Amino acid sequence: MHGLINRSIQCFLRDTYGAAIWAATAREAGLGFDSFETMLTYDATLTDAVIDAAARLLNRSRDSVLEDLGTYLVSHRNAQAVRRLLRFGGVTYADFLHSLEDLPGRARLALPDIDLPVFEVVDHSPTEFALICRSPLAGIGHVLVGLLRAMADDYGVLSLVEHRGLCEGGEVVAIILAETAFSEGRRFDLARSAVAVG
């Protein structure tokens, strides 16, 4: 598993629950080190061990920890690069959903060795979608539930997003758009504001 993914999990636990919880998680998972390096690659079993250890220490289900990780990746001030990458996917939430199939390729432009989940978007109607995701990380669909709910808020869309279980080779997340103009949404500019130099 790419170190950037593991580092994101570490930052989520530290930023959400504090440095002591992260330190306890690292010990409980038997990492043997204090921090993931973003540019290294780690065995996927370490990632699973960290998630399982965090769930035990927080007395929460693995699925709920993963869902909160997905929310963190979009909504926390320390993860704005992820939000920005996702918002480049389209002007509307539906555009964004369709762009997820291209996300691994876009990410590899910056990090050629990153191995993101593979996504397939299935349109059932203009307001009903299924997202099929395939990843070595068990529970990736729950990360996407949190991420997709947070992105719906970001776009100002009222949506129902739920994990529908496993399918052949992956997990299924169902998305229903109830109201596409529910609220104003968060501000997003394709080009960052220029800084005045004087």
C-alpha positions as CSV (number, residue, x, y, z in Angstrom):
1,M,0.0,0.0,0.0
2,H,1.4,3.4,-1.0
3,G,2.7,5.4,2.0
4,L,0.5,8.4,1.1
5,I,-2.6,6.3,1.8
6,N,-1.2,5.0,5.1
7,R,-0.1,8.5,6.0
8,S,-3.7,9.8,5.3
9,I,-5.0,7.2,7.8
10,Q,-2.4,8.3,10.3
11,C,-3.3,12.0,9.9
12,F,-7.0,11.2,10.1
13,L,-6.5,9.5,13.5
14,R,-4.1,12.1,14.8
15,D,-6.2,15.1,13.6
16,T,-9.5,13.6,14.8
17,Y,-8.6,11.8,18.0
18,G,-5.2,13.3,19.0
19,A,-1.6,12.3,18.9
20,A,-2.0,9.9,21.9
21,I,-4.6,7.8,20.0
22,W,-2.3,7.6,16.9
23,A,0.7,6.5,19.1
24,A,-1.5,3.9,20.8
25,T,-2.8,2.7,17.4
26,A,0.8,2.3,16.1
27,R,1.8,0.3,19.1
28,E,-1.4,-1.9,19.0
29,A,-0.9,-2.6,15.3
30,G,2.7,-3.6,16.0
31,L,4.2,-1.2,13.4
32,G,7.5,-0.8,15.1
33,F,7.8,2.8,14.0
34,D,6.0,6.1,14.8
35,S,5.0,7.4,11.4
36,F,4.4,6.3,7.8
37,E,6.6,7.8,5.1
38,T,4.6,9.2,2.2
39,M,6.9,8.0,-0.6
40,L,7.4,4.4,0.6
41,T,5.3,1.4,-0.1
42,Y,4.1,-0.8,2.8
43,D,2.6,-4.3,2.9
44,A,-1.3,-4.0,2.8
45,T,-1.5,-6.1,6.0
46,L,0.0,-3.1,7.9
47,T,-2.8,-0.9,6.7
48,D,-5.4,-3.5,7.8
49,A,-3.7,-3.8,11.2
50,V,-3.8,0.0,11.7
51,I,-7.5,0.2,10.9
52,D,-8.3,-2.8,13.1
53,A,-6.3,-1.4,16.0
54,A,-7.9,2.0,15.7
55,A,-11.4,0.4,15.7
56,R,-10.5,-1.6,18.9
57,L,-9.0,1.4,20.7
58,L,-12.0,3.7,19.8
59,N,-14.5,0.9,20.5
60,R,-16.1,1.4,17.1
61,S,-16.7,-0.8,14.1
62,R,-14.1,-0.9,11.4
63,D,-16.8,0.2,8.9
64,S,-17.6,3.4,10.9
65,V,-13.9,4.3,11.2
66,L,-13.4,3.9,7.5
67,E,-16.5,6.0,6.8
68,D,-15.2,8.8,9.0
69,L,-11.9,8.5,7.2
70,G,-13.7,9.2,3.9
71,T,-15.4,12.3,5.4
72,Y,-12.1,13.5,6.8
73,L,-10.5,13.3,3.3
74,V,-12.9,15.9,2.0
75,S,-13.9,18.1,4.9
76,H,-10.8,18.5,7.2
77,R,-8.7,21.6,6.6
78,N,-5.5,19.4,6.5
79,A,-6.8,17.4,3.6
80,Q,-7.8,20.2,1.2
81,A,-5.5,18.7,-1.6
82,V,-7.8,15.7,-1.8
83,R,-10.9,17.9,-2.0
84,R,-9.3,19.9,-4.7
85,L,-8.4,16.9,-6.7
86,L,-12.0,15.6,-6.4
87,R,-13.6,18.9,-7.3
88,F,-11.6,19.0,-10.6
89,G,-13.9,16.1,-11.6
90,G,-16.8,18.3,-12.6
91,V,-19.1,21.3,-12.1
92,T,-22.0,19.2,-10.8
93,Y,-22.1,16.3,-8.4
94,A,-23.2,14.0,-11.2
95,D,-20.2,15.1,-13.3
96,F,-18.0,14.4,-10.2
97,L,-19.5,10.9,-9.9
98,H,-18.7,10.1,-13.5
99,S,-15.2,11.4,-13.2
100,L,-14.3,8.9,-10.5
101,E,-13.5,6.3,-13.1
102,D,-10.7,8.7,-14.3
103,L,-9.4,9.4,-10.8
104,P,-6.7,6.8,-10.6
105,G,-5.2,8.0,-13.8
106,R,-5.3,11.7,-12.7
107,A,-3.6,10.7,-9.4
108,R,-0.9,8.8,-11.3
109,L,0.1,12.0,-13.2
110,A,1.4,13.3,-9.8
111,L,2.4,10.0,-8.2
112,P,3.1,7.3,-10.9
113,D,3.4,4.5,-8.4
114,I,0.2,5.1,-6.4
115,D,-2.4,2.3,-6.7
116,L,-5.8,3.8,-6.1
117,P,-9.0,1.7,-6.1
118,V,-10.6,1.0,-9.5
119,F,-14.1,2.6,-9.9
120,E,-17.0,1.8,-12.2
121,V,-20.0,4.1,-12.2
122,V,-23.3,2.6,-13.3
123,D,-26.2,5.0,-14.2
124,H,-29.6,3.6,-13.2
125,S,-31.3,6.9,-14.0
126,P,-30.3,10.6,-14.0
127,T,-30.6,10.6,-10.2
128,E,-29.6,7.0,-9.3
129,F,-26.1,5.6,-9.5
130,A,-24.1,2.6,-8.3
131,L,-20.4,2.9,-7.7
132,I,-18.5,-0.3,-7.9
133,C,-15.0,-0.1,-6.3
134,R,-12.2,-2.6,-6.3
135,S,-9.3,-2.4,-4.0
136,P,-7.0,-4.6,-1.9
137,L,-8.2,-2.6,1.2
138,A,-11.3,-4.4,2.6
139,G,-14.0,-1.9,3.4
140,I,-13.0,0.7,0.7
141,G,-16.7,1.1,0.0
142,H,-17.2,2.5,3.5
143,V,-14.4,5.1,2.9
144,L,-16.3,6.1,-0.3
145,V,-19.6,6.4,1.6
146,G,-18.1,9.0,3.9
147,L,-16.3,10.7,1.0
148,L,-19.4,10.8,-1.3
149,R,-21.6,12.2,1.5
150,A,-19.0,14.9,2.3
151,M,-18.7,15.7,-1.5
152,A,-22.5,16.0,-1.8
153,D,-22.4,18.6,1.0
154,D,-19.5,20.3,-0.8
155,Y,-21.6,20.5,-4.0
156,G,-24.8,21.6,-2.1
157,V,-26.6,18.3,-3.0
158,L,-29.0,16.3,-0.9
159,S,-28.2,12.7,-1.5
160,L,-28.7,9.2,0.0
161,V,-25.4,7.2,-0.1
162,E,-25.2,3.7,1.4
163,H,-23.0,0.7,1.2
164,R,-24.8,-2.2,-0.5
165,G,-22.3,-4.9,0.2
166,L,-20.0,-7.0,-2.0
167,C,-20.2,-7.8,-5.6
168,E,-17.9,-9.9,-7.8
169,G,-14.4,-8.5,-7.1
170,G,-15.5,-5.4,-5.3
171,E,-18.0,-3.4,-3.2
172,V,-21.1,-1.5,-4.2
173,V,-22.1,1.9,-3.1
174,A,-25.6,3.2,-4.0
175,I,-26.1,7.0,-4.6
176,I,-29.5,8.6,-5.0
177,L,-29.7,12.4,-5.7
178,A,-32.7,13.7,-3.9
179,E,-32.2,17.4,-4.5
180,T,-29.4,18.8,-6.7
181,A,-29.8,22.4,-5.4
182,F,-30.4,21.7,-1.8
183,S,-27.9,24.3,-0.4
184,E,-25.3,26.7,-1.7
185,G,-22.4,24.3,-1.3
186,R,-18.8,25.3,-0.6
187,R,-16.9,27.7,-2.7
188,F,-14.5,26.2,-5.2
189,D,-12.4,28.0,-7.9
190,L,-10.6,26.0,-10.6
191,A,-7.7,28.5,-10.5
192,R,-6.4,29.6,-7.1
193,S,-6.5,33.3,-6.4
194,A,-3.3,35.1,-7.4
195,V,-1.4,36.5,-4.5
196,A,-0.7,40.2,-4.9
197,V,3.0,41.0,-4.8
198,G,3.8,44.5,-3.8
